[in-house]
Amino acid sequence: MTSSPDPAHTLLQTIRQADQQRRLDALRLKYQLMRQSCFRFYRATPYLFNHAWSHRNATNDYPLSWGCGDLHLENMGSYRGTNGLVYYDINDFDEAQLAPCTLDLARLVTSLFVAAKDWQLPTELTLSLAWQLIVAYKRHLLGGKPRSIERQTARGVLKRFLEQVASRSSHALLNRFTRGHGRHRRLKRDGVHLLSLASSETDTLWPWLEQVVTDYGGGHLRDLAFRIAGTSSLGLTRYAALVQTKKGRYKLLDFKVAAPPVGQAYWGAWQPSWPDDATRIVQLQERLQDVSPRYLQSLVGPGGESLVMRSLQPQADRLTLELIPPHKGKRLAGLLETVAQLLASAQLRSGGQQGSAITDELVAFARQPGWDTELLQQAQQLAQQVEQDYQQFCGIAIDDLLF
């Protein structure tokens, strides 16, 4: 008689497999952060969700659409667009892919159920909010017109959040990540947001980045460090660069090595061919957002790796669970309405491109009965699975997870 595999051991092996080729000190930090809450664990493991959702929906015939592939309540944030305005939108596209249009919605609704446990929301209220989120998504699809959220049109807690971001000066942002003055200004290697690079890595990257700076406006590279940011991607190679422009001003750039999307194993058959993963990420971000952030580019690094360059966006520019007032039911419902609008708008905006459903198909799908209640039930069940996985994860020693 064959014994059943130990769930904790299976989970350990899955996490190890997903986190290969990552910097170990940053990976240790990632696992420490994942222990903080079930929601943080959920954010860090999109591969577990893709696996679970694909097995539950292996034969569905939902329309295909482009999406971020990793949508959850904290995968929204503010940024200054190329036109200088501050926007609020989906802002992480590492897992962007062509998939059933319900994938992002299901991950989003599941994230609400997971967050509700951390918030200690009553089950009845959580179900009501989740249903309102699905209904709002359907309503915006039926409208057939993509919209954007900017400071001038935002309301409530989101409006106040965007006003704070818009009022922050570039000098204040610079001081958060650097120290010193003039030509002596350098990045702060605080061990929390930035780490030092090995001299050999710096020697390889520096001339290449100097050329990148020259190609995109000119100036001088003043400093370079390893950047710690995010949760799911924590440990992947990522750099923060301090650049002084020709006019003597400073700007902060973020460079991140692009990896294949975790959903490739499940939705790969539908994907078009991309030159590299950085090109995929950048082109889909430009396609799904109304206005993209400054300096967004795909690059080929000195070792042939593909990287995404963008203006450095601090984690503080995300509307995190700590800033969302769960005890204010109406305010939370209003924010969820906005999130539903952003998801529907991204799908409508990218409709008819490289295999994605056109607007008419998405509208017809929104009118179909039954799928909404099924998605609600599955999201609730998946949230329970996330809780079980989280408890198992917390029972695994971090040293056992590291290679």
C-alpha contacts under 8 A as a table, 3 or more apart, distances in Angstrom:
res1	aa1	res2	aa2	distance
5	P	9	H	7.57
5	P	10	T	7.01
6	D	9	H	5.29
6	D	10	T	6.24
7	P	10	T	5.04
7	P	11	L	6.10
7	P	392	Q	7.88
8	A	11	L	5.07
8	A	12	L	6.13
8	A	392	Q	5.61
8	A	393	F	7.09
8	A	396	I	7.58
9	H	12	L	5.00
9	H	13	Q	6.24
10	T	13	Q	5.21
10	T	14	T	6.19
11	L	14	T	5.05
11	L	15	I	6.19
11	L	389	D	7.49
11	L	392	Q	7.89
11	L	393	F	7.42
12	L	15	I	5.29
12	L	16	R	6.15
12	L	393	F	7.58
12	L	396	I	7.64
12	L	401	L	6.42
13	Q	16	R	5.08
13	Q	17	Q	6.10
14	T	17	Q	5.16
14	T	18	A	6.25
15	I	18	A	5.10
15	I	19	D	6.15
15	I	401	L	7.56
16	R	19	D	5.28
16	R	20	Q	6.35
16	R	401	L	6.26
16	R	402	L	7.30
16	R	403	F	7.48
17	Q	20	Q	5.74
18	A	47	Y	7.60
19	D	22	R	6.27
19	D	27	L	7.96
21	Q	236	L	7.39
22	R	26	A	7.70
22	R	27	L	6.57
22	R	235	G	4.66
22	R	236	L	5.02
22	R	237	T	7.09
23	R	26	A	5.52
23	R	27	L	5.99
23	R	235	G	4.86
23	R	236	L	6.57
23	R	237	T	7.26
24	L	27	L	4.77
24	L	28	R	6.06
24	L	235	G	6.99
24	L	402	L	7.29
25	D	28	R	5.24
25	D	29	L	6.53
25	D	235	G	7.77
26	A	29	L	5.03
26	A	30	K	6.22
26	A	228	I	7.07
26	A	234	L	6.40
26	A	235	G	4.78
27	L	30	K	4.86
27	L	31	Y	6.39
27	L	234	L	6.50
27	L	235	G	5.02
27	L	402	L	7.76
28	R	31	Y	5.29
28	R	32	Q	6.35
28	R	398	I	7.10
28	R	402	L	7.38
29	L	32	Q	5.03
29	L	33	L	6.20
30	K	33	L	5.13
30	K	34	M	6.16
30	K	231	T	6.31
30	K	234	L	6.05
30	K	235	G	7.43
31	Y	34	M	4.94
31	Y	35	R	6.51
31	Y	398	I	6.70
32	Q	35	R	5.37
32	Q	36	Q	7.04
32	Q	398	I	7.78
33	L	36	Q	5.33
33	L	37	S	7.98
33	L	40	R	6.87
33	L	41	F	7.86
33	L	231	T	7.71
34	M	37	S	6.55
34	M	38	C	7.54
34	M	40	R	5.18
34	M	41	F	4.48
34	M	44	A	6.90
34	M	231	T	7.93
35	R	38	C	7.42
35	R	40	R	7.41
35	R	41	F	6.75
35	R	390	Y	7.94
35	R	393	F	7.89
35	R	394	C	6.16
36	Q	40	R	6.57
36	Q	41	F	7.84
37	S	40	R	5.24
37	S	41	F	6.41
37	S	118	D	7.21
38	C	41	F	5.03
38	C	42	Y	6.18
38	C	114	V	6.80
38	C	115	A	7.78
38	C	118	D	7.26
38	C	386	V	7.44
38	C	387	E	6.38
38	C	390	Y	5.92
39	F	42	Y	4.91
39	F	43	R	6.22
39	F	111	S	7.18
39	F	114	V	5.80
39	F	115	A	5.74
39	F	118	D	7.34
40	R	43	R	5.10
40	R	44	A	6.34
40	R	231	T	7.54
41	F	44	A	5.20
41	F	45	T	6.44
41	F	390	Y	6.49
42	Y	45	T	5.43
42	Y	46	P	7.01
42	Y	111	S	7.52
42	Y	114	V	7.85
42	Y	386	V	6.76
43	R	46	P	6.61
43	R	72	H	7.41
43	R	231	T	6.59
43	R	232	S	6.16
44	A	231	T	5.21
44	A	232	S	3.84
44	A	233	S	7.58
45	T	48	L	5.61
45	T	49	F	7.10
45	T	232	S	6.32
46	P	49	F	5.16
46	P	50	N	6.23
46	P	70	D	6.22
46	P	232	S	7.44
46	P	262	V	7.13
47	Y	50	N	5.13
47	Y	51	H	6.15
47	Y	262	V	5.37
47	Y	263	G	6.81
48	L	51	H	5.23
48	L	52	A	6.23
49	F	52	A	5.10
49	F	53	W	5.90
49	F	107	R	7.36
49	F	382	L	7.96
50	N	53	W	5.23
50	N	54	S	5.92
50	N	262	V	7.50
50	N	263	G	5.94
50	N	266	Y	7.42
51	H	54	S	5.38
51	H	55	H	6.36
51	H	263	G	7.93
51	H	266	Y	7.37
52	A	55	H	5.38
52	A	56	R	6.45
52	A	382	L	7.64
53	W	56	R	5.14
53	W	57	N	6.07
53	W	103	L	7.63
54	S	57	N	5.04
54	S	58	A	5.15
54	S	266	Y	6.52
55	H	58	A	5.30
57	N	60	N	5.34
61	D	100	P	7.84
62	Y	100	P	5.49
62	Y	101	C	6.53
62	Y	102	T	7.20
62	Y	365	F	7.49
63	P	100	P	5.67
63	P	101	C	5.89
63	P	356	S	7.56
63	P	357	A	5.80
63	P	361	E	7.04
63	P	362	L	6.84
63	P	365	F	7.31
64	L	98	L	6.37
64	L	99	A	5.21
64	L	100	P	4.39
64	L	101	C	5.36
64	L	355	G	7.30
64	L	356	S	5.14
64	L	357	A	5.58
65	S	98	L	5.52
65	S	99	A	5.77
65	S	100	P	6.10
65	S	101	C	5.06
65	S	347	Q	5.97
65	S	350	S	7.54
65	S	351	G	6.83
65	S	355	G	7.77
65	S	356	S	4.52
65	S	357	A	5.80
66	W	96	A	7.17
66	W	97	Q	5.75
66	W	98	L	4.56
66	W	99	A	6.53
66	W	101	C	7.53
66	W	284	L	7.73
66	W	288	L	7.62
66	W	346	A	7.83
66	W	347	Q	6.16
66	W	350	S	6.51
66	W	351	G	7.73
66	W	356	S	6.33
67	G	96	A	5.54
67	G	97	Q	5.89
67	G	98	L	6.53
67	G	99	A	7.34
67	G	101	C	7.63
67	G	104	D	6.57
67	G	288	L	7.37
67	G	346	A	7.22
67	G	347	Q	6.80
68	C	71	L	6.27
68	C	90	I	7.71
68	C	92	D	6.81
68	C	93	F	4.92
68	C	94	D	7.33
68	C	95	E	5.80
68	C	96	A	4.03
68	C	97	Q	6.59
68	C	104	D	7.15
69	G	93	F	7.39
69	G	95	E	4.91
69	G	96	A	4.92
69	G	97	Q	6.09
69	G	99	A	7.97
69	G	103	L	7.19
69	G	104	D	5.90
69	G	263	G	7.41
70	D	75	N	7.64
70	D	92	D	7.89
70	D	93	F	7.76
70	D	95	E	6.11
70	D	96	A	7.59
70	D	104	D	6.61
70	D	107	R	6.99
71	L	75	N	5.83
71	L	90	I	7.89
71	L	104	D	5.36
71	L	105	L	7.43
71	L	107	R	5.86
71	L	108	L	5.36
72	H	75	N	5.30
72	H	76	M	7.85
72	H	107	R	6.17
72	H	108	L	4.40
72	H	109	V	7.68
72	H	110	T	7.98
72	H	111	S	5.44
72	H	112	L	7.78
73	L	76	M	6.75
73	L	108	L	6.40
73	L	111	S	6.35
73	L	112	L	6.93
73	L	320	T	7.77
73	L	321	L	7.72
73	L	339	V	7.98
74	E	77	G	7.51
74	E	318	R	6.68
74	E	319	L	6.39
74	E	320	T	5.50
74	E	321	L	7.08
75	N	90	I	5.96
75	N	91	N	6.23
75	N	92	D	6.29
75	N	318	R	7.66
76	M	88	Y	6.91
76	M	89	D	5.42
76	M	90	I	4.43
76	M	91	N	5.52
76	M	92	D	7.71
76	M	318	R	6.26
76	M	319	L	6.85
76	M	339	V	7.99
77	G	88	Y	5.39
77	G	89	D	5.77
77	G	90	I	6.48
77	G	91	N	5.95
77	G	317	D	5.79
77	G	318	R	4.21
77	G	319	L	5.97
78	S	86	V	6.54
78	S	87	Y	5.35
78	S	88	Y	4.37
78	S	89	D	6.54
78	S	91	N	7.83
78	S	162	L	6.93
78	S	165	V	7.47
78	S	317	D	5.53
78	S	318	R	6.35
79	Y	86	V	5.52
79	Y	87	Y	5.61
79	Y	88	Y	6.78
79	Y	293	P	6.23
79	Y	313	Q	7.02
79	Y	317	D	7.28
80	R	83	N	7.80
80	R	84	G	5.70
80	R	85	L	5.51
80	R	86	V	4.41
80	R	87	Y	6.32
80	R	293	P	5.80
80	R	294	R	6.91
81	G	84	G	5.27
81	G	85	L	5.57
81	G	86	V	6.19
81	G	87	Y	6.81
81	G	291	V	5.86
81	G	292	S	5.45
81	G	293	P	4.29
81	G	294	R	5.68
82	T	85	L	7.62
82	T	291	V	6.97
82	T	292	S	6.36
82	T	293	P	5.68
82	T	294	R	4.91
82	T	295	Y	7.91
83	N	291	V	7.89
85	L	150	E	7.46
86	V	150	E	6.05
86	V	151	R	6.34
86	V	162	L	7.10
86	V	165	V	7.69
86	V	166	A	6.24
87	Y	148	S	7.77
87	Y	149	I	5.93
87	Y	150	E	4.44
87	Y	151	R	6.59
87	Y	162	L	7.71
87	Y	291	V	7.92
88	Y	148	S	7.87
88	Y	149	I	5.51
88	Y	150	E	6.01
88	Y	151	R	7.90
88	Y	162	L	7.56
89	D	148	S	7.60
89	D	149	I	6.90
89	D	289	Q	7.06
89	D	342	L	6.46
90	I	289	Q	7.36
90	I	342	L	7.12
90	I	343	L	7.82
91	N	285	Q	7.99
92	D	95	E	7.89
93	F	96	A	4.89
93	F	281	I	5.73
93	F	282	V	7.96
93	F	284	L	7.41
93	F	285	Q	6.17
94	D	258	A	7.08
94	D	259	A	7.46
94	D	261	P	6.61
94	D	281	I	5.89
95	E	260	P	7.54
95	E	261	P	4.46
95	E	262	V	6.44
95	E	263	G	7.21
95	E	281	I	7.76
96	A	261	P	6.88
96	A	280	R	7.67
96	A	281	I	6.40
96	A	284	L	6.77
97	Q	261	P	7.37
97	Q	263	G	7.65
97	Q	267	W	7.93
97	Q	271	Q	7.06
98	L	267	W	7.16
98	L	270	W	6.54
98	L	271	Q	6.07
98	L	355	G	7.90
98	L	356	S	7.05
99	A	103	L	6.78
99	A	267	W	5.99
99	A	270	W	7.46
100	P	103	L	5.70
101	C	104	D	6.75
101	C	105	L	7.41
101	C	347	Q	7.72
102	T	105	L	5.10
102	T	106	A	5.82
103	L	106	A	5.21
103	L	107	R	6.27
104	D	107	R	5.19
104	D	108	L	6.06
104	D	343	L	7.86
105	L	108	L	5.01
105	L	109	V	6.11
105	L	134	I	7.72
105	L	343	L	7.64
106	A	109	V	5.18
106	A	110	T	5.98
106	A	375	L	6.49
106	A	376	L	7.84
106	A	379	A	6.00
107	R	110	T	5.08
107	R	111	S	6.10
107	R	379	A	7.45
108	L	111	S	5.09
108	L	112	L	6.57
109	V	112	L	5.09
109	V	113	F	6.63
109	V	130	A	6.06
109	V	133	L	7.47
109	V	134	I	7.84
109	V	376	L	7.45
109	V	379	A	6.18
110	T	113	F	5.15
110	T	114	V	6.27
110	T	379	A	4.64
110	T	380	Q	6.33
110	T	382	L	6.64
110	T	383	A	5.57
111	S	114	V	4.98
111	S	115	A	5.95
111	S	383	A	7.40
112	L	115	A	5.05
112	L	116	A	5.95
112	L	126	T	7.67
112	L	130	A	6.94
113	F	116	A	5.06
113	F	117	K	6.72
113	F	126	T	6.71
113	F	130	A	7.71
113	F	379	A	7.59
113	F	380	Q	6.38
113	F	383	A	5.98
114	V	117	K	5.55
114	V	118	D	6.97
114	V	383	A	5.55
114	V	386	V	7.61
114	V	387	E	7.62
115	A	118	D	5.13
115	A	119	W	6.10
115	A	321	L	7.80
116	A	119	W	4.81
116	A	120	Q	5.73
116	A	121	L	5.13
116	A	122	P	7.93
116	A	126	T	6.52
117	K	120	Q	4.82
117	K	121	L	6.36
118	D	121	L	7.95
119	W	326	P	6.66
121	L	125	L	6.76
121	L	126	T	6.42
121	L	326	P	7.53
122	P	125	L	5.41
122	P	126	T	6.30
123	T	126	T	5.10
123	T	127	L	6.16
124	E	127	L	5.26
124	E	128	S	6.26
125	L	128	S	5.04
125	L	129	L	6.19
126	T	129	L	5.14
126	T	130	A	6.07
127	L	130	A	5.10
127	L	131	W	6.12
128	S	131	W	5.21
128	S	132	Q	6.19
129	L	132	Q	5.00
129	L	133	L	6.18
129	L	333	A	6.33
129	L	336	L	7.98
130	A	133	L	5.07
130	A	134	I	6.44
130	A	376	L	7.24
131	W	134	I	5.16
131	W	135	V	6.13
131	W	376	L	7.08
132	Q	135	V	5.05
132	Q	136	A	5.99
132	Q	333	A	7.43
132	Q	337	E	7.74
133	L	136	A	5.16
133	L	137	Y	6.26
133	L	333	A	7.78
133	L	336	L	5.85
133	L	337	E	6.19
133	L	340	A	6.15
134	I	137	Y	5.09
134	I	138	K	6.32
134	I	340	A	7.44
134	I	372	D	6.86
135	V	138	K	5.12
135	V	139	R	6.15
136	A	139	R	5.01
136	A	140	H	6.24
136	A	337	E	5.86
136	A	340	A	5.87
136	A	341	Q	7.15
137	Y	140	H	5.33
137	Y	141	L	6.26
137	Y	337	E	7.78
137	Y	340	A	4.69
137	Y	341	Q	6.19
137	Y	343	L	7.32
137	Y	344	A	5.90
138	K	141	L	5.10
138	K	142	L	6.13
138	K	344	A	7.83
138	K	366	A	5.28
138	K	367	R	7.86
139	R	142	L	5.08
139	R	143	G	6.31
139	R	366	A	7.86
140	H	143	G	4.98
140	H	144	G	6.82
140	H	145	K	7.57
140	H	340	A	7.59
140	H	341	Q	5.88
140	H	344	A	5.95
140	H	345	S	7.40
141	L	144	G	5.32
141	L	145	K	7.52
141	L	344	A	5.51
141	L	345	S	7.49
141	L	348	L	7.28
141	L	362	L	6.63
141	L	363	V	5.75
141	L	366	A	6.53
142	L	362	L	7.86
142	L	363	V	5.00
142	L	366	A	6.47
142	L	367	R	7.74
143	G	363	V	7.93
144	G	348	L	6.79
144	G	359	T	6.29
144	G	360	D	7.99
144	G	363	V	6.77
145	K	345	S	6.85
145	K	348	L	6.73
145	K	349	R	7.88
146	P	344	A	7.18
146	P	345	S	3.95
146	P	346	A	6.84
146	P	348	L	5.77
146	P	349	R	5.73
147	R	290	D	7.71
147	R	341	Q	7.39
147	R	342	L	7.30
147	R	345	S	5.72
148	S	290	D	6.19
148	S	342	L	6.99
148	S	345	S	7.61
149	I	153	T	6.34
149	I	154	A	6.28
149	I	338	T	8.00
149	I	342	L	7.83
150	E	153	T	5.60
150	E	154	A	6.08
150	E	162	L	7.87
151	R	154	A	5.28
151	R	159	K	5.99
151	R	162	L	5.64
151	R	163	E	6.58
152	Q	159	K	7.94
153	T	159	K	7.87
154	A	158	L	6.13
154	A	159	K	4.70
155	R	158	L	5.81
155	R	159	K	4.62
155	R	160	R	7.68
156	G	159	K	5.35
156	G	160	R	6.56
156	G	331	R	7.08
157	V	160	R	5.23
157	V	161	F	6.14
157	V	324	I	7.72
157	V	331	R	7.30
157	V	335	L	7.86
158	L	161	F	5.00
158	L	162	L	6.19
158	L	335	L	7.16
159	K	162	L	5.23
159	K	163	E	6.13
160	R	163	E	5.09
160	R	164	Q	6.31
161	F	164	Q	5.27
161	F	165	V	6.47
161	F	319	L	7.57
162	L	165	V	5.01
162	L	166	A	6.02
163	E	166	A	5.06
163	E	167	S	6.06
164	Q	167	S	5.23
164	Q	168	R	6.38
165	V	168	R	5.40
165	V	317	D	6.93
166	A	169	S	7.85
168	R	172	A	6.58
168	R	173	L	7.41
169	S	172	A	5.25
169	S	173	L	6.62
170	S	173	L	5.11
170	S	174	L	6.15
171	H	174	L	4.95
171	H	175	N	6.18
172	A	175	N	5.12
172	A	176	R	6.34
173	L	176	R	5.15
173	L	177	F	6.79
174	L	177	F	5.52
174	L	178	T	5.87
174	L	250	Y	7.70
174	L	251	K	7.53
174	L	252	L	7.46
175	N	178	T	5.14
175	N	179	R	6.38
177	F	187	L	5.83
177	F	188	K	5.60
178	T	185	R	6.57
178	T	186	R	5.33
178	T	187	L	4.14
178	T	188	K	4.87
179	R	185	R	5.53
179	R	186	R	5.53
179	R	187	L	6.29
179	R	188	K	6.16
180	G	184	H	5.63
180	G	185	R	4.17
180	G	186	R	6.31
181	H	184	H	5.38
181	H	185	R	4.66
182	G	185	R	5.67
183	R	222	R	7.84
185	R	222	R	7.82
186	R	222	R	7.02
186	R	223	D	5.92
186	R	242	L	7.29
187	L	194	L	7.91
187	L	223	D	6.40
187	L	224	L	7.28
187	L	225	A	7.25
187	L	242	L	6.93
188	K	194	L	6.70
189	R	192	V	7.85
189	R	193	H	7.30
189	R	194	L	4.75
189	R	195	L	5.10
189	R	196	S	6.26
189	R	225	A	7.39
190	D	193	H	6.33
190	D	194	L	5.81
190	D	195	L	6.77
191	G	194	L	5.61
191	G	195	L	5.30
192	V	195	L	7.48
192	V	228	I	6.86
193	H	227	R	5.94
193	H	228	I	4.90
193	H	229	A	6.77
194	L	225	A	6.15
194	L	226	F	5.56
194	L	227	R	4.66
194	L	228	I	5.82
194	L	240	A	7.77
195	L	225	A	5.89
195	L	226	F	4.97
195	L	227	R	6.40
195	L	228	I	7.57
196	S	225	A	5.41
196	S	226	F	6.04
197	L	201	E	6.36
197	L	202	T	6.30
197	L	224	L	7.91
197	L	225	A	5.83
197	L	226	F	6.03
198	A	201	E	5.28
198	A	202	T	6.36
199	S	202	T	5.02
199	S	203	D	6.07
200	S	203	D	5.09
200	S	204	T	6.37
201	E	204	T	5.21
201	E	205	L	6.19
202	T	205	L	5.15
202	T	206	W	5.72
202	T	224	L	7.50
203	D	206	W	5.62
203	D	207	P	7.48
204	T	207	P	6.91
204	T	208	W	7.36
204	T	302	P	7.25
205	L	208	W	5.34
205	L	209	L	6.05
205	L	302	P	6.84
206	W	209	L	5.21
206	W	210	E	6.09
206	W	221	L	7.90
206	W	224	L	7.97
207	P	210	E	5.02
207	P	211	Q	6.40
208	W	211	Q	5.28
208	W	212	V	6.42
208	W	301	G	7.51
208	W	302	P	6.34
209	L	212	V	4.79
209	L	213	V	6.12
209	L	221	L	7.23
210	E	213	V	5.16
210	E	214	T	6.30
210	E	220	H	6.69
210	E	221	L	5.82
211	Q	214	T	4.97
211	Q	215	D	6.12
212	V	215	D	5.04
212	V	216	Y	6.22
213	V	216	Y	5.27
213	V	217	G	6.45
213	V	218	G	5.33
213	V	219	G	6.34
213	V	220	H	6.83
213	V	221	L	7.02
213	V	243	V	7.65
214	T	217	G	5.87
214	T	218	G	3.94
214	T	219	G	6.35
214	T	220	H	7.81
215	D	218	G	6.42
217	G	245	T	7.70
218	G	245	T	6.39
218	G	246	K	6.32
219	G	243	V	6.92
219	G	244	Q	5.54
219	G	245	T	4.16
219	G	246	K	4.66
220	H	243	V	5.68
220	H	244	Q	5.20
220	H	245	T	6.44
220	H	246	K	7.69
221	L	224	L	7.92
221	L	241	A	7.21
221	L	242	L	6.17
221	L	243	V	4.60
221	L	244	Q	6.40
222	R	241	A	7.63
222	R	242	L	5.46
222	R	243	V	5.54
222	R	244	Q	6.65
223	D	241	A	5.83
223	D	242	L	5.08
223	D	243	V	7.29
224	L	239	Y	6.83
224	L	240	A	5.84
224	L	241	A	4.61
224	L	242	L	6.40
225	A	239	Y	5.57
225	A	240	A	5.41
225	A	241	A	6.68
226	F	237	T	7.49
226	F	238	R	5.79
226	F	239	Y	4.52
226	F	240	A	6.22
227	R	238	R	5.40
227	R	239	Y	4.96
227	R	240	A	5.58
228	I	234	L	6.50
228	I	235	G	7.48
228	I	238	R	7.40
229	A	233	S	7.86
229	A	234	L	6.20
229	A	315	Q	7.03
230	G	233	S	6.11
230	G	234	L	5.77
230	G	315	Q	7.45
231	T	234	L	5.11
233	S	236	L	5.77
235	G	238	R	7.98
236	L	256	K	7.64
236	L	257	V	6.81
237	T	256	K	6.16
237	T	257	V	5.56
238	R	254	D	7.35
238	R	255	F	5.60
238	R	256	K	4.30
238	R	257	V	6.18
239	Y	254	D	5.84
239	Y	255	F	5.03
239	Y	256	K	6.38
240	A	252	L	6.91
240	A	253	L	5.76
240	A	254	D	4.81
240	A	255	F	6.40
240	A	312	L	7.33
241	A	252	L	5.77
241	A	253	L	5.15
241	A	254	D	6.44
241	A	255	F	7.81
242	L	250	Y	6.92
242	L	251	K	6.12
242	L	252	L	5.00
242	L	253	L	6.67
243	V	250	Y	5.57
243	V	251	K	5.37
243	V	252	L	6.32
243	V	253	L	7.57
244	Q	247	K	7.87
244	Q	248	G	5.68
244	Q	249	R	5.48
244	Q	250	Y	4.45
244	Q	251	K	6.50
245	T	248	G	5.20
245	T	249	R	5.30
245	T	250	Y	6.13
245	T	251	K	7.52
246	K	249	R	7.45
251	K	311	S	7.97
252	L	311	S	6.18
252	L	312	L	5.46
253	L	309	M	6.96
253	L	310	R	5.90
253	L	311	S	4.58
253	L	312	L	4.76
254	D	308	V	7.92
254	D	309	M	5.65
254	D	310	R	5.40
254	D	311	S	5.79
254	D	312	L	4.78
254	D	313	Q	7.83
255	F	307	L	6.21
255	F	308	V	5.60
255	F	309	M	4.63
255	F	310	R	6.80
256	K	307	L	5.20
256	K	308	V	5.25
256	K	309	M	6.70
257	V	278	A	7.56
257	V	305	E	6.87
257	V	306	S	5.84
257	V	307	L	4.29
257	V	308	V	6.46
258	A	277	D	5.51
258	A	278	A	5.21
258	A	281	I	7.86
258	A	305	E	7.91
258	A	306	S	5.77
258	A	307	L	5.42
258	A	308	V	6.65
259	A	277	D	6.15
259	A	278	A	7.89
260	P	264	Q	7.17
260	P	277	D	6.07
261	P	264	Q	5.55
262	V	265	A	7.02
263	G	266	Y	5.37
263	G	267	W	5.86
263	G	268	G	7.16
264	Q	267	W	5.30
264	Q	268	G	4.35
265	A	268	G	5.77
266	Y	269	A	7.87
267	W	270	W	5.99
267	W	271	Q	7.23
268	G	271	Q	5.36
270	W	355	G	7.82
272	P	354	Q	6.97
274	W	277	D	6.90
274	W	279	T	6.74
274	W	280	R	5.99
275	P	279	T	6.52
275	P	280	R	7.77
276	D	279	T	5.50
276	D	280	R	6.54
276	D	306	S	6.46
277	D	280	R	4.90
277	D	281	I	6.20
277	D	306	S	6.60
278	A	281	I	5.12
278	A	282	V	6.14
278	A	298	S	5.19
278	A	299	L	7.09
278	A	306	S	5.36
278	A	307	L	5.42
278	A	308	V	5.38
279	T	282	V	5.26
279	T	283	Q	5.91
279	T	298	S	5.40
279	T	306	S	7.99
279	T	308	V	7.95
280	R	283	Q	5.45
280	R	284	L	6.03
281	I	284	L	5.38
281	I	285	Q	6.02
281	I	308	V	7.66
282	V	285	Q	5.12
282	V	286	E	6.19
282	V	296	L	6.90
282	V	297	Q	6.41
282	V	298	S	6.24
282	V	308	V	7.06
283	Q	286	E	5.19
283	Q	287	R	6.12
284	L	287	R	4.80
284	L	288	L	5.93
285	Q	288	L	5.25
285	Q	289	Q	5.89
285	Q	292	S	7.12
286	E	289	Q	5.61
286	E	290	D	7.49
286	E	291	V	7.18
286	E	292	S	5.74
287	R	290	D	7.62
287	R	346	A	7.95
287	R	349	R	7.17
287	R	350	S	5.90
288	L	346	A	4.68
288	L	347	Q	7.12
288	L	349	R	6.29
288	L	350	S	5.94
289	Q	292	S	6.10
289	Q	346	A	6.40
292	S	296	L	7.28
293	P	296	L	6.19
293	P	310	R	7.04
293	P	311	S	7.05
294	R	310	R	6.25
294	R	311	S	5.66
295	Y	309	M	6.67
295	Y	310	R	4.78
295	Y	311	S	5.68
296	L	308	V	7.17
296	L	309	M	5.48
296	L	310	R	4.31
296	L	311	S	7.13
297	Q	308	V	5.87
297	Q	309	M	5.10
297	Q	310	R	6.54
298	S	306	S	7.10
298	S	307	L	5.83
298	S	308	V	4.71
298	S	309	M	6.17
299	L	306	S	5.78
299	L	307	L	5.14
299	L	308	V	6.22
299	L	309	M	7.13
300	V	303	G	7.93
300	V	304	G	5.61
300	V	305	E	5.64
300	V	306	S	4.66
300	V	307	L	6.10
301	G	304	G	5.15
301	G	305	E	5.04
301	G	306	S	6.00
301	G	307	L	6.54
302	P	305	E	7.21
313	Q	317	D	6.97
314	P	317	D	5.74
315	Q	318	R	5.78
316	A	319	L	7.69
319	L	323	L	6.16
319	L	324	I	7.15
320	T	323	L	5.43
320	T	324	I	6.63
321	L	324	I	5.06
321	L	325	P	7.92
322	E	325	P	7.59
324	I	332	L	6.97
325	P	328	K	5.52
325	P	329	G	7.96
325	P	331	R	7.20
325	P	332	L	6.53
326	P	329	G	6.25
326	P	332	L	6.11
328	K	331	R	5.40
328	K	332	L	6.22
329	G	332	L	5.22
329	G	333	A	6.07
330	K	333	A	4.99
330	K	334	G	6.15
331	R	334	G	5.06
331	R	335	L	6.36
332	L	335	L	5.10
332	L	336	L	6.22
333	A	336	L	5.07
333	A	337	E	6.21
334	G	337	E	5.05
334	G	338	T	6.54
335	L	338	T	5.10
335	L	339	V	6.37
336	L	339	V	4.95
336	L	340	A	6.13
337	E	340	A	5.17
337	E	341	Q	6.26
338	T	341	Q	5.04
338	T	342	L	6.32
339	V	342	L	5.13
339	V	343	L	6.38
340	A	343	L	5.22
340	A	344	A	6.20
341	Q	344	A	5.26
341	Q	345	S	5.90
342	L	345	S	5.08
342	L	346	A	6.12
343	L	346	A	5.25
343	L	347	Q	6.47
344	A	347	Q	5.24
344	A	348	L	6.17
345	S	348	L	5.04
345	S	349	R	5.82
346	A	349	R	5.08
346	A	350	S	6.24
347	Q	350	S	5.39
347	Q	351	G	6.02
348	L	351	G	5.08
348	L	358	I	7.49
348	L	359	T	5.94
348	L	362	L	7.70
350	S	353	Q	6.04
350	S	356	S	7.31
351	G	356	S	5.43
351	G	357	A	5.35
351	G	358	I	4.54
351	G	359	T	6.01
352	G	355	G	6.39
352	G	356	S	5.03
352	G	357	A	5.33
352	G	358	I	4.41
352	G	359	T	7.57
353	Q	356	S	5.44
353	Q	357	A	7.84
357	A	360	D	7.97
357	A	361	E	5.82
357	A	362	L	6.45
358	I	361	E	5.45
358	I	362	L	6.51
359	T	362	L	5.13
359	T	363	V	6.11
360	D	363	V	5.15
360	D	364	A	6.13
361	E	364	A	5.09
361	E	365	F	6.12
362	L	365	F	5.00
362	L	366	A	6.23
363	V	366	A	5.12
363	V	367	R	6.54
364	A	367	R	5.24
364	A	368	Q	6.65
365	F	368	Q	5.28
368	Q	371	W	7.17
369	P	372	D	7.24
370	G	373	T	5.74
370	G	374	E	6.39
371	W	374	E	5.09
371	W	375	L	6.04
372	D	375	L	5.15
372	D	376	L	6.27
373	T	376	L	5.04
373	T	377	Q	6.29
374	E	377	Q	5.24
374	E	378	Q	6.19
375	L	378	Q	5.11
375	L	379	A	6.00
376	L	379	A	5.23
376	L	380	Q	6.32
377	Q	380	Q	5.23
377	Q	381	Q	6.34
378	Q	381	Q	5.02
378	Q	382	L	6.01
379	A	382	L	5.02
379	A	383	A	6.14
380	Q	383	A	5.20
380	Q	384	Q	6.58
381	Q	384	Q	5.18
381	Q	385	Q	6.51
382	L	385	Q	4.94
382	L	386	V	6.23
383	A	386	V	4.94
383	A	387	E	6.35
384	Q	387	E	5.12
384	Q	388	Q	6.44
385	Q	388	Q	5.06
385	Q	389	D	6.18
386	V	389	D	5.07
386	V	390	Y	6.02
387	E	390	Y	5.03
387	E	391	Q	6.28
388	Q	391	Q	5.25
388	Q	392	Q	6.36
389	D	392	Q	5.10
389	D	393	F	6.04
390	Y	393	F	4.95
390	Y	394	C	6.20
391	Q	394	C	5.23
391	Q	395	G	6.59
392	Q	395	G	5.20
392	Q	396	I	6.83
393	F	396	I	5.32
394	C	397	A	7.62
396	I	400	D	6.93
396	I	401	L	7.49
397	A	400	D	5.33
397	A	401	L	6.87
398	I	401	L	5.14
398	I	402	L	6.60
399	D	402	L	5.28
400	D	403	F	7.55
